Amino acid sequence: MSATSVGFKAMPISNLTTEHDLEGVQKLMEAYFDCLWTGDASLWRDVAFHPAAHLYSVGEDGSLQDWPIEEVMQKIANRPSPESQGAERKDVILSIDFTSPTTALVRCEVAVGERYYRDLLNLIKLDGGWKIVSKLFHILA
């Protein structure tokens, strides 16, 4: 019995993205981090997230947790912001992977109060702009 290999053609990064795409994703990420820092949910609504976006995690009981973006924005708007509490701001983009001309994956970490999160953000380019369509996150501490 012989092993079967699956072939693929890797697309050079220059064909996947432009400097404009990188700048667009970086601007989106600034709004993403600023929202978490200031509590201004309009930054997520107007700049970062697609209206149909969802956030996912695993609950303490091991079950899938799924929140529509509108529900999460309400929670952010109604809680004291890290900025208002004088917390130290900690946020970093770990990687941006353009997987096609219209899709990207951003890996980042951010502190919100006493919690430190690792996020995987799935982005889609629609109408010339980048939007987060899903967020998978894990609380590190």
C-alpha positions as CSV (number, residue, x, y, z in Angstrom):
1,M,0.0,0.0,0.0
2,S,1.5,3.4,-1.0
3,A,1.0,6.6,0.8
4,T,-0.9,9.3,-1.0
5,S,0.4,12.9,-0.8
6,V,-1.8,15.9,-1.2
7,G,-0.2,18.5,-3.4
8,F,-0.9,22.2,-3.1
9,K,0.5,25.4,-4.7
10,A,1.6,27.9,-2.2
11,M,0.6,31.5,-3.2
12,P,3.4,34.0,-2.7
13,I,2.6,36.5,0.0
14,S,2.9,39.3,-2.6
15,N,-0.2,37.9,-4.3
16,L,-2.2,37.6,-1.1
17,T,-2.0,41.1,0.3
18,T,-0.9,44.7,-0.3
19,E,0.5,47.3,2.0
20,H,-3.0,48.8,2.0
21,D,-4.4,45.5,3.4
22,L,-1.8,45.4,6.2
23,E,-2.6,49.1,7.1
24,G,-6.3,48.2,7.1
25,V,-5.9,45.3,9.5
26,Q,-3.6,47.3,11.7
27,K,-6.2,50.1,11.9
28,L,-8.9,47.6,12.7
29,M,-6.7,46.2,15.5
30,E,-6.2,49.6,17.0
31,A,-9.9,50.1,17.2
32,Y,-10.3,46.5,18.7
33,F,-7.7,47.2,21.4
34,D,-9.0,50.8,22.0
35,C,-12.5,49.5,22.6
36,L,-11.4,47.0,25.2
37,W,-9.3,49.7,26.9
38,T,-11.8,52.6,26.9
39,G,-15.1,50.7,26.9
40,D,-16.3,52.5,23.8
41,A,-18.2,49.7,22.1
42,S,-18.9,51.9,19.1
43,L,-15.3,51.3,18.0
44,W,-16.2,47.6,17.6
45,R,-19.5,48.3,16.0
46,D,-18.2,51.0,13.5
47,V,-14.7,49.7,12.8
48,A,-13.9,46.2,13.9
49,F,-16.7,43.7,13.8
50,H,-19.1,42.6,11.2
51,P,-22.7,42.8,12.6
52,A,-23.1,39.0,12.2
53,A,-19.9,38.2,14.1
54,H,-19.8,35.8,17.1
55,L,-17.3,35.2,19.9
56,Y,-16.5,31.7,21.0
57,S,-14.8,30.0,24.0
58,V,-14.9,26.9,26.2
59,G,-16.8,27.4,29.4
60,E,-15.6,26.3,32.8
61,D,-17.9,23.2,32.4
62,G,-16.3,22.3,29.1
63,S,-19.2,23.5,27.0
64,L,-19.0,25.7,23.9
65,Q,-19.8,29.3,24.7
66,D,-21.2,31.4,21.8
67,W,-22.0,35.1,22.0
68,P,-23.4,37.3,19.3
69,I,-21.3,40.5,18.9
70,E,-24.2,42.8,20.0
71,E,-24.5,41.0,23.3
72,V,-20.7,41.4,24.0
73,M,-20.8,45.1,23.0
74,Q,-23.5,45.7,25.6
75,K,-21.4,44.0,28.3
76,I,-18.4,46.2,27.3
77,A,-20.4,49.4,27.4
78,N,-21.9,48.6,30.8
79,R,-18.8,47.6,32.7
80,P,-16.1,49.9,34.1
81,S,-13.3,50.3,31.6
82,P,-9.7,49.3,32.4
83,E,-8.8,52.9,31.5
84,S,-11.2,54.4,34.0
85,Q,-9.8,52.0,36.7
86,G,-6.2,53.1,36.0
87,A,-5.2,49.7,34.9
88,E,-2.0,49.2,32.9
89,R,-2.7,48.8,29.2
90,K,-1.4,45.6,27.7
91,D,-2.2,44.6,24.1
92,V,-0.1,43.1,21.4
93,I,-0.6,41.6,17.9
94,L,1.3,38.4,17.8
95,S,0.8,37.6,14.1
96,I,-1.2,38.5,11.0
97,D,-1.7,35.8,8.5
98,F,-3.3,36.7,5.2
99,T,-4.7,33.4,4.0
100,S,-6.2,34.8,0.8
101,P,-6.8,38.2,-0.8
102,T,-10.1,38.4,1.3
103,T,-9.3,36.4,4.5
104,A,-6.9,36.9,7.3
105,L,-6.2,35.5,10.8
106,V,-4.9,37.7,13.6
107,R,-3.5,36.3,16.8
108,C,-3.2,38.7,19.7
109,E,-3.2,39.0,23.4
110,V,-4.8,41.7,25.6
111,A,-5.4,42.4,29.3
112,V,-8.8,43.5,30.4
113,G,-8.7,44.3,34.1
114,E,-7.3,41.3,36.0
115,R,-7.8,38.9,33.0
116,Y,-5.3,38.3,30.2
117,Y,-6.8,36.9,27.0
118,R,-5.4,35.2,23.9
119,D,-7.6,35.9,20.9
120,L,-7.8,34.4,17.4
121,L,-9.6,36.8,15.1
122,N,-11.0,35.7,11.7
123,L,-11.2,38.6,9.3
124,I,-12.9,39.0,5.9
125,K,-12.4,41.8,3.4
126,L,-15.8,43.1,2.3
127,D,-16.5,46.2,0.2
128,G,-12.8,47.1,0.4
129,G,-12.5,46.9,4.2
130,W,-11.6,44.3,6.8
131,K,-14.0,43.1,9.4
132,I,-13.8,40.5,12.2
133,V,-16.4,37.8,11.6
134,S,-15.4,35.5,14.5
135,K,-13.3,35.6,17.6
136,L,-12.1,32.5,19.4
137,F,-10.6,33.4,22.8
138,H,-9.0,31.8,25.9
139,I,-8.4,33.4,29.3
140,L,-4.7,32.9,30.1
141,A,-4.9,34.3,33.7
